[in-house]
């Protein structure tokens, strides 16, 4: 049980999550299943605490939780880096954070 708990507390995403692309609803479903294997219960807790997040904001939240950099998020979602920066800004506002610089720490600690 301890090794499983240690794996769940490890913020390093497994190779399957790192290599995934989230371009279609099917991709998103598969990503959520794999994310849930790594961090069971995280998605329902996030949805309970932040019920107003859009699906795009949820994806961004999860990718930041996994430690993805802006360029990795852009690659995974098939969008431009500038779009990721705008999305990060909107998510920071929605979470009532003082600025975008605190977003990664907030999500990491969540």
ZAKOLTOR-434656 format. One line per field, with one value per atom (N, C-alpha, C): residue number from 1; residue in three letters; chain; atom name; x, y, z. Coordinates in nm, 2 decimals, padded with zeros to 4 digits. Layout:
<atoms>
nr	(NUM,...)
rest	(ALA,...)
kette	(A,...)
atom	(CA,...)
px	(X,...)
py	(Y,...)
pz	(Z,...)
</atoms>
This chain:
<atoms>
nr	(1,1,1,2,2,2,3,3,3,4,4,4,5,5,5,6,6,6,7,7,7,8,8,8,9,9,9,10,10,10,11,11,11,12,12,12,13,13,13,14,14,14,15,15,15,16,16,16,17,17,17,18,18,18,19,19,19,20,20,20,21,21,21,22,22,22,23,23,23,24,24,24,25,25,25,26,26,26,27,27,27,28,28,28,29,29,29,30,30,30,31,31,31,32,32,32,33,33,33,34,34,34,35,35,35,36,36,36,37,37,37,38,38,38,39,39,39,40,40,40,41,41,41,42,42,42,43,43,43,44,44,44,45,45,45,46,46,46,47,47,47,48,48,48,49,49,49,50,50,50,51,51,51,52,52,52,53,53,53,54,54,54,55,55,55,56,56,56,57,57,57,58,58,58,59,59,59,60,60,60,61,61,61,62,62,62,63,63,63,64,64,64,65,65,65,66,66,66,67,67,67,68,68,68,69,69,69,70,70,70,71,71,71,72,72,72,73,73,73,74,74,74,75,75,75,76,76,76,77,77,77,78,78,78,79,79,79,80,80,80,81,81,81,82,82,82,83,83,83,84,84,84,85,85,85,86,86,86,87,87,87,88,88,88,89,89,89,90,90,90,91,91,91,92,92,92,93,93,93,94,94,94,95,95,95,96,96,96,97,97,97,98,98,98,99,99,99,100,100,100,101,101,101,102,102,102,103,103,103,104,104,104,105,105,105,106,106,106,107,107,107,108,108,108,109,109,109,110,110,110)
rest	(UNK,UNK,UNK,UNK,UNK,UNK,UNK,UNK,UNK,UNK,UNK,UNK,UNK,UNK,UNK,UNK,UNK,UNK,UNK,UNK,UNK,UNK,UNK,UNK,UNK,UNK,UNK,UNK,UNK,UNK,UNK,UNK,UNK,UNK,UNK,UNK,UNK,UNK,UNK,UNK,UNK,UNK,UNK,UNK,UNK,UNK,UNK,UNK,UNK,UNK,UNK,UNK,UNK,UNK,UNK,UNK,UNK,UNK,UNK,UNK,UNK,UNK,UNK,UNK,UNK,UNK,UNK,UNK,UNK,UNK,UNK,UNK,UNK,UNK,UNK,UNK,UNK,UNK,UNK,UNK,UNK,UNK,UNK,UNK,UNK,UNK,UNK,UNK,UNK,UNK,UNK,UNK,UNK,UNK,UNK,UNK,UNK,UNK,UNK,UNK,UNK,UNK,UNK,UNK,UNK,UNK,UNK,UNK,UNK,UNK,UNK,UNK,UNK,UNK,UNK,UNK,UNK,UNK,UNK,UNK,UNK,UNK,UNK,UNK,UNK,UNK,UNK,UNK,UNK,UNK,UNK,UNK,UNK,UNK,UNK,UNK,UNK,UNK,UNK,UNK,UNK,UNK,UNK,UNK,UNK,UNK,UNK,UNK,UNK,UNK,UNK,UNK,UNK,UNK,UNK,UNK,UNK,UNK,UNK,UNK,UNK,UNK,UNK,UNK,UNK,UNK,UNK,UNK,UNK,UNK,UNK,UNK,UNK,UNK,UNK,UNK,UNK,UNK,UNK,UNK,UNK,UNK,UNK,UNK,UNK,UNK,UNK,UNK,UNK,UNK,UNK,UNK,UNK,UNK,UNK,UNK,UNK,UNK,UNK,UNK,UNK,UNK,UNK,UNK,UNK,UNK,UNK,UNK,UNK,UNK,UNK,UNK,UNK,UNK,UNK,UNK,UNK,UNK,UNK,UNK,UNK,UNK,UNK,UNK,UNK,UNK,UNK,UNK,UNK,UNK,UNK,UNK,UNK,UNK,UNK,UNK,UNK,UNK,UNK,UNK,UNK,UNK,UNK,UNK,UNK,UNK,UNK,UNK,UNK,UNK,UNK,UNK,UNK,UNK,UNK,UNK,UNK,UNK,UNK,UNK,UNK,UNK,UNK,UNK,UNK,UNK,UNK,UNK,UNK,UNK,UNK,UNK,UNK,UNK,UNK,UNK,UNK,UNK,UNK,UNK,UNK,UNK,UNK,UNK,UNK,UNK,UNK,UNK,UNK,UNK,UNK,UNK,UNK,UNK,UNK,UNK,UNK,UNK,UNK,UNK,UNK,UNK,UNK,UNK,UNK,UNK,UNK,UNK,UNK,UNK,UNK,UNK,UNK,UNK,UNK,UNK,UNK,UNK,UNK,UNK,UNK,UNK,UNK,UNK,UNK,UNK,UNK,UNK,UNK,UNK)
kette	(A,A,A,A,A,A,A,A,A,A,A,A,A,A,A,A,A,A,A,A,A,A,A,A,A,A,A,A,A,A,A,A,A,A,A,A,A,A,A,A,A,A,A,A,A,A,A,A,A,A,A,A,A,A,A,A,A,A,A,A,A,A,A,A,A,A,A,A,A,A,A,A,A,A,A,A,A,A,A,A,A,A,A,A,A,A,A,A,A,A,A,A,A,A,A,A,A,A,A,A,A,A,A,A,A,A,A,A,A,A,A,A,A,A,A,A,A,A,A,A,A,A,A,A,A,A,A,A,A,A,A,A,A,A,A,A,A,A,A,A,A,A,A,A,A,A,A,A,A,A,A,A,A,A,A,A,A,A,A,A,A,A,A,A,A,A,A,A,A,A,A,A,A,A,A,A,A,A,A,A,A,A,A,A,A,A,A,A,A,A,A,A,A,A,A,A,A,A,A,A,A,A,A,A,A,A,A,A,A,A,A,A,A,A,A,A,A,A,A,A,A,A,A,A,A,A,A,A,A,A,A,A,A,A,A,A,A,A,A,A,A,A,A,A,A,A,A,A,A,A,A,A,A,A,A,A,A,A,A,A,A,A,A,A,A,A,A,A,A,A,A,A,A,A,A,A,A,A,A,A,A,A,A,A,A,A,A,A,A,A,A,A,A,A,A,A,A,A,A,A,A,A,A,A,A,A,A,A,A,A,A,A,A,A,A,A,A,A,A,A,A,A,A,A,A,A,A,A,A,A)
atom	(N,CA,C,N,CA,C,N,CA,C,N,CA,C,N,CA,C,N,CA,C,N,CA,C,N,CA,C,N,CA,C,N,CA,C,N,CA,C,N,CA,C,N,CA,C,N,CA,C,N,CA,C,N,CA,C,N,CA,C,N,CA,C,N,CA,C,N,CA,C,N,CA,C,N,CA,C,N,CA,C,N,CA,C,N,CA,C,N,CA,C,N,CA,C,N,CA,C,N,CA,C,N,CA,C,N,CA,C,N,CA,C,N,CA,C,N,CA,C,N,CA,C,N,CA,C,N,CA,C,N,CA,C,N,CA,C,N,CA,C,N,CA,C,N,CA,C,N,CA,C,N,CA,C,N,CA,C,N,CA,C,N,CA,C,N,CA,C,N,CA,C,N,CA,C,N,CA,C,N,CA,C,N,CA,C,N,CA,C,N,CA,C,N,CA,C,N,CA,C,N,CA,C,N,CA,C,N,CA,C,N,CA,C,N,CA,C,N,CA,C,N,CA,C,N,CA,C,N,CA,C,N,CA,C,N,CA,C,N,CA,C,N,CA,C,N,CA,C,N,CA,C,N,CA,C,N,CA,C,N,CA,C,N,CA,C,N,CA,C,N,CA,C,N,CA,C,N,CA,C,N,CA,C,N,CA,C,N,CA,C,N,CA,C,N,CA,C,N,CA,C,N,CA,C,N,CA,C,N,CA,C,N,CA,C,N,CA,C,N,CA,C,N,CA,C,N,CA,C,N,CA,C,N,CA,C,N,CA,C,N,CA,C,N,CA,C,N,CA,C,N,CA,C,N,CA,C,N,CA,C,N,CA,C,N,CA,C,N,CA,C,N,CA,C,N,CA,C,N,CA,C,N,CA,C)
px	(00.08,00.00,00.09,00.20,00.28,00.34,00.38,00.44,00.33,00.21,00.10,00.08,00.08,00.06,00.17,00.30,00.41,00.40,00.35,00.34,00.23,00.12,00.02,00.06,00.16,00.21,00.32,00.37,00.47,00.41,00.46,00.40,00.46,00.55,00.60,00.50,00.46,00.36,00.42,00.35,00.40,00.42,00.49,00.53,00.40,00.30,00.18,00.11,00.11,00.05,00.13,00.26,00.35,00.34,00.32,00.32,00.19,00.08,-00.05,-00.08,-00.16,-00.22,-00.37,-00.42,-00.56,-00.62,-00.66,-00.71,-00.86,-00.91,-01.05,-01.12,-01.25,-01.32,-01.27,-01.24,-01.19,-01.05,-00.96,-00.83,-00.85,-00.94,-00.97,-01.02,-01.11,-01.15,-01.04,-00.96,-00.84,-00.74,-00.72,-00.63,-00.68,-00.81,-00.88,-00.86,-00.88,-00.87,-00.72,-00.63,-00.49,-00.45,-00.50,-00.47,-00.53,-00.65,-00.71,-00.64,-00.57,-00.49,-00.37,-00.32,-00.20,-00.24,-00.35,-00.39,-00.54,-00.57,-00.71,-00.78,-00.90,-00.98,-00.95,-00.85,-00.81,-00.92,-00.96,-01.05,-01.19,-01.25,-01.37,-01.35,-01.24,-01.21,-01.20,-01.13,-01.11,-01.25,-01.33,-01.46,-01.55,-01.54,-01.62,-01.58,-01.45,-01.40,-01.41,-01.41,-01.41,-01.51,-01.64,-01.74,-01.76,-01.72,-01.74,-01.63,-01.53,-01.43,-01.48,-01.44,-01.48,-01.40,-01.43,-01.35,-01.21,-01.19,-01.06,-00.98,-01.04,-00.98,-00.94,-01.03,-01.00,-00.88,-00.87,-00.75,-00.62,-00.63,-00.51,-00.48,-00.57,-00.55,-00.47,-00.52,-00.46,-00.32,-00.30,-00.17,-00.07,-00.11,-00.03,00.00,-00.10,-00.08,00.03,00.04,00.14,00.28,00.28,00.41,00.45,00.35,00.38,00.42,00.52,00.55,00.46,00.46,00.37,00.39,00.51,00.53,00.48,00.49,00.44,00.28,00.22,00.08,00.03,00.10,00.06,00.07,00.18,00.20,00.09,00.06,-00.04,-00.18,-00.21,-00.35,-00.36,-00.25,-00.25,-00.29,-00.24,-00.27,-00.14,-00.15,-00.03,00.01,00.14,00.19,00.11,00.09,00.02,-00.12,-00.19,-00.32,-00.31,-00.20,-00.18,-00.16,-00.08,-00.06,-00.20,-00.28,-00.41,-00.50,-00.50,-00.58,-00.53,-00.40,-00.34,-00.39,-00.39,-00.43,-00.58,-00.67,-00.81,-00.83,-00.76,-00.77,-00.73,-00.62,-00.58,-00.69,-00.75,-00.86,-00.98,-01.01,-01.13,-01.10,-00.98,-00.94,-00.91,-00.93,-00.91,-00.77,-00.67,-00.53,-00.48,-00.39,-00.34,-00.28,-00.21,-00.15,-00.12,-00.08,-00.06,00.06,00.16,00.28,00.25,00.14,00.11,00.03,-00.01,-00.10,-00.03,00.09,00.15,00.17,00.20,00.22,00.08,-00.02,-00.15,-00.20,-00.19,-00.23,-00.14,-00.02,00.07,00.04,00.00,-00.04,-00.18,-00.26,-00.40,-00.41)
py	(-00.12,00.00,00.13,00.12,00.24,00.27,00.17,00.20,00.26,00.22,00.28,00.42,00.44,00.58,00.67,00.62,00.70,00.73,00.64,00.66,00.77,00.77,00.87,01.01,01.01,01.14,01.20,01.11,01.16,01.24,01.37,01.46,01.44,01.35,01.32,01.24,01.29,01.21,01.08,00.98,00.86,00.89,00.80,00.82,00.82,00.75,00.75,00.88,00.95,01.08,01.19,01.18,01.27,01.27,01.15,01.13,01.15,01.17,01.18,01.31,01.31,01.43,01.43,01.55,01.57,01.65,01.59,01.66,01.63,01.52,01.48,01.45,01.44,01.39,01.25,01.16,01.03,01.04,01.13,01.15,01.20,01.29,01.35,01.25,01.16,01.05,00.96,00.92,00.84,00.90,01.03,01.11,01.11,01.13,01.14,01.00,00.89,00.76,00.74,00.77,00.75,00.85,00.97,01.06,01.01,00.96,00.90,00.78,00.70,00.59,00.65,00.76,00.82,00.89,00.97,01.05,01.02,00.90,00.87,00.97,01.01,01.10,01.25,01.28,01.42,01.49,01.44,01.50,01.53,01.44,01.47,01.58,01.57,01.68,01.81,01.82,01.95,02.00,01.91,01.95,01.99,01.93,01.97,02.11,02.13,02.26,02.37,02.34,02.44,02.40,02.40,02.34,02.43,02.55,02.64,02.63,02.54,02.53,02.47,02.53,02.47,02.34,02.27,02.15,02.19,02.30,02.35,02.39,02.46,02.50,02.37,02.27,02.15,02.08,02.08,02.01,02.09,02.22,02.30,02.28,02.27,02.25,02.12,02.01,01.88,01.88,01.94,01.94,02.02,02.13,02.20,02.12,02.05,01.96,01.85,01.81,01.71,01.77,01.90,01.97,02.01,02.00,02.04,02.18,02.21,02.35,02.40,02.53,02.59,02.53,02.51,02.45,02.30,02.23,02.09,02.09,02.19,02.20,02.24,02.33,02.37,02.24,02.17,02.05,01.95,01.92,01.82,01.86,01.99,02.03,02.07,02.08,02.12,02.27,02.35,02.49,02.57,02.70,02.79,02.82,02.85,02.88,03.01,03.10,03.23,03.19,03.09,03.05,02.99,02.92,02.86,02.97,03.07,03.19,03.26,03.28,03.34,03.26,03.13,03.03,03.03,03.04,03.04,03.17,03.28,03.40,03.40,03.35,03.33,03.24,03.13,03.03,03.09,03.17,03.24,03.33,03.41,03.50,03.42,03.31,03.23,03.17,03.14,03.08,03.19,03.32,03.43,03.44,03.41,03.42,03.56,03.61,03.75,03.77,03.67,03.68,03.54,03.54,03.41,03.34,03.42,03.36,03.26,03.28,03.19,03.07,03.06,02.95,02.81,02.79,02.66,02.62,02.71,02.67,02.63,02.71,02.68,02.55,02.52,02.39,02.27,02.29,02.19,02.16,02.26,02.23,02.18,02.19,02.15,02.00)
pz	(00.00,00.00,00.00,00.07,00.08,-00.06,-00.14,-00.27,-00.36,-00.35,-00.43,-00.39,-00.26,-00.20,-00.25,-00.24,-00.28,-00.43,-00.51,-00.66,-00.68,-00.60,-00.61,-00.57,-00.47,-00.43,-00.52,-00.61,-00.70,-00.81,-00.82,-00.91,-01.05,-01.07,-01.21,-01.29,-01.40,-01.48,-01.54,-01.55,-01.61,-01.76,-01.83,-01.97,-02.06,-02.02,-02.10,-02.11,-01.99,-01.98,-02.06,-02.05,-02.11,-02.26,-02.32,-02.46,-02.53,-02.44,-02.50,-02.57,-02.66,-02.72,-02.69,-02.66,-02.62,-02.73,-02.84,-02.96,-02.98,-02.93,-02.95,-02.82,-02.82,-02.70,-02.65,-02.74,-02.71,-02.64,-02.69,-02.63,-02.49,-02.47,-02.34,-02.24,-02.29,-02.20,-02.16,-02.26,-02.23,-02.13,-02.15,-02.06,-01.92,-01.91,-01.77,-01.70,-01.78,-01.72,-01.67,-01.75,-01.71,-01.60,-01.60,-01.49,-01.36,-01.37,-01.25,-01.19,-01.28,-01.23,-01.15,-01.20,-01.13,-01.00,-01.01,-00.89,-00.87,-00.81,-00.79,-00.70,-00.74,-00.66,-00.69,-00.76,-00.78,-00.86,-00.97,-01.06,-00.99,-00.92,-00.85,-00.75,-00.68,-00.58,-00.64,-00.75,-00.83,-00.87,-00.93,-00.98,-00.87,-00.75,-00.64,-00.59,-00.58,-00.53,-00.63,-00.76,-00.86,-00.97,-00.94,-01.03,-01.15,-01.16,-01.27,-01.38,-01.36,-01.46,-01.59,-01.70,-01.83,-01.86,-01.96,-01.99,-02.03,-02.10,-02.14,-02.01,-01.92,-01.79,-01.71,-01.71,-01.64,-01.70,-01.83,-01.90,-01.86,-01.86,-01.83,-01.68,-01.59,-01.45,-01.43,-01.50,-01.49,-01.54,-01.66,-01.71,-01.63,-01.57,-01.48,-01.35,-01.30,-01.19,-01.22,-01.34,-01.38,-01.40,-01.39,-01.41,-01.55,-01.64,-01.78,-01.80,-01.88,-01.91,-02.02,-02.04,-02.14,-02.28,-02.32,-02.45,-02.46,-02.35,-02.35,-02.35,-02.28,-02.28,-02.42,-02.49,-02.62,-02.72,-02.70,-02.79,-02.76,-02.63,-02.59,-02.64,-02.63,-02.67,-02.82,-02.89,-03.03,-03.05,-02.95,-02.96,-02.95,-02.98,-02.98,-02.83,-02.81,-02.68,-02.63,-02.71,-02.67,-02.62,-02.68,-02.63,-02.49,-02.47,-02.33,-02.23,-02.27,-02.18,-02.15,-02.25,-02.23,-02.14,-02.16,-02.08,-01.94,-01.92,-01.78,-01.71,-01.78,-01.72,-01.68,-01.77,-01.74,-01.62,-01.62,-01.51,-01.38,-01.38,-01.26,-01.21,-01.30,-01.26,-01.20,-01.26,-01.22,-01.08,-01.05,-00.92,-00.82,-00.86,-00.77,-00.71,-00.80,-00.76,-00.79,-00.72,-00.74,-00.87,-00.93,-01.06,-01.12,-01.24,-01.31,-01.25,-01.20,-01.14,-01.03,-00.96,-00.85,-00.89,-01.01,-01.06,-01.04,-01.08,-01.08,-00.93,-00.84,-00.70,-00.64,-00.67,-00.62,-00.67,-00.79,-00.85,-00.79,-00.78,-00.73,-00.58,-00.51,-00.37,-00.35,-00.45,-00.44,-00.43)
</atoms>
